[in-house]
Amino acid sequence: MDKIRLATAWLGGCSGCHMSFLDLDERLIDLHGRAEVVFSPVMDVKRYPENVDVALVEGAVANSDNRELLETIRANTRILIAFGDCAVNGNVTAMRNGIDRDEMLKQIYGDIGKELGRSIYSPLPVLEETVLPINKVVTVDAFLPGCPPHADLIWHVITELLEGRIPILTEEQLKYG
């Protein structure tokens, strides 16, 4: 059996979903036997590859770099999973929504803030006007909620994908996410 090409990505968020992914512990060894991880923030790969079978995308779209990576992921991935509550609904990352972006930048960076984070010439990525869950930017194939999702729930989703099925989560499974 060929290994699936698996990617994980981290947009605007805290990396807690990836910490839960690492909590798969010895199941990571089982995963290694059935999947090739081709892109992840826990490895040194700079460009998102083509022909990815499954991607777990953590975090919300908070800036232009997040949007660009997410669009690249969608264009090169067969099954895209919103990984964790920030990806699913914006969660903590979206707490800045409702705050004027330019005023926020001025409060943080002073007078130079009016240019930072809103110009393509800024050393920072351009901030989105509002933080968006990933399904507001691209098509998502399945949702894996939780802040962060429990490792057992992550494993269930991954094993369903390895078996060629799009995971459908029950209310009981969602209780421990």
N, C-alpha and C positions, 0 to 999 in steps of 0.2 A: 504494500500500500504506500502511495506517495504521501509525503508529509505535506500538510497544509502550510501555506505561507502566512504567518501571523505577524501583525504589527500592533503596537500600542503607542498612543500619543498623548501628550499632556499639553492642553491649551491653558486658558486662564483658570487657575485653581490652585489647590494646595499640595498636590501629589499624594493625597491620602488614598486614592483609589489604587495607585501603583503600589503603595505600601501594603494594601490588602491583597493585591495580586501576588506580592512576594510572600504573603502569609499562606500561600498554597503549600509552602514548605516542600515536603518530599513529593508532593503531586507535581511539582515543577519538573522532576526527573521523568515522570510519566509523560508530561506534556512534551518534553524534549524528544521523546521517542516518536511522537506523532505530529509534531509541528516544528517548523523552522521559524524562529523569531527573526524577522528581517529588518525591523525598525522598532526602536523604543528609546525613551529617554534614559534608560539604564544601560545603553550601549552607545558606542561611538560611531554612529552612522549619521552623516550630515544631510543626505538627500533621501527623500521618500522614494522607495523603489516602485517599479511597475509590477503589475500582476500579483497583487496581494490578495489572498483569499478572504481574510478576516482582519478587521481592525477594531480594537477597543479604544475609543477616544474619550479621554477624561478632560473635564474642564469646559468652560463656556468660551464663547467668542467675545473677547474683550478688546482686541486691537487688530490692526492690519496683518500682523504676523500670524496671529491665530487664524484669521479668515483665510489667508493664503495657504497655510498648511492644511487646514480642513478641506479646502477646495481641491488641493492636490491629492489628499487622501481619498476623497470621494471619487475623483477621476481615475484612480488607480487601484480601487478596492472593490471586490465583489460584494462583501457583506460588511456593513458599517454598524457598529454597536455604540450607542450613547452609553458611556461608562461612568456611572455615578450621578448624583443629583445635580451637580453643576452642569454637566452635559445634557441632562434630561430636562431641567427647568431653570437653570441659571443659578439657583441656590445662593450661597454666600457671595460668590463672585458678583452676582447681580445686585448686591446691596448698594452699589454706587448708582444704580438707576434712580432717576428722580433728582439727582444732584447735577447741577449745570457743569458740564465737562470743563469749560474754560475757567470757570470760577474755582473748581477743584484744583486744576493745574496751577492756577495763580496762588492758591493757598499753600500748595505743596512746594512749588519752585520759585515763588516770588514773581517779579515782573517778567522774567524769562519764561515763565510758565505759559504765557499766552501763545508762545510759539511751540513749546515742547508738546509732543503727543498729539498734534493736530495738523502738522505739516509734513509733507513727504521729505522735507529737508531736515527734519528733526533727527537727533541721534536716537530718539525713542520711536517705537512703532506708533502709528497713528491710532489713537483711541477710538473705538466705536462710540457713537453717540450714546447708545445703551448697550449693555452686556446682553448677549443673546444665547439661549440654549442652541445646541448645534442643529437641531431639526428646523430652526428658523433660517438656516443658511444653506443646508444641503439635505438631501433625502437620507433618512436614517432607517435601517432595516429592523432594528430591535433596540429595546431599552433595558438597561441594567441599573435600576435605581439603588439608592443607598448612599449614606454619607459617613464613611465609604461603604460600598457593598461588602457584605461578609464574604470571607474567602470561600465558604461552602457554596454560596450563591454564584460566585464567579466560576467556581469549578463546574457547577451544574451547567451554566451557560456555555462554557468552553467545551465540555463533553458533548453537549447537544450539537454544537457546531462541528465538532470532530466527526460526529455520526451523520453529518449532512443535513441536520434539521435546524430551522430557525427556532430558537428557544421561546417558549411561552411560559411565563412565570405564573404560578398560582398564588393566591392570597397567603397561603401558609408559608410558601417560600419567601415572600416579600416581608414577612414578619421579622426575619433575622437579617434583613438588608439594611 
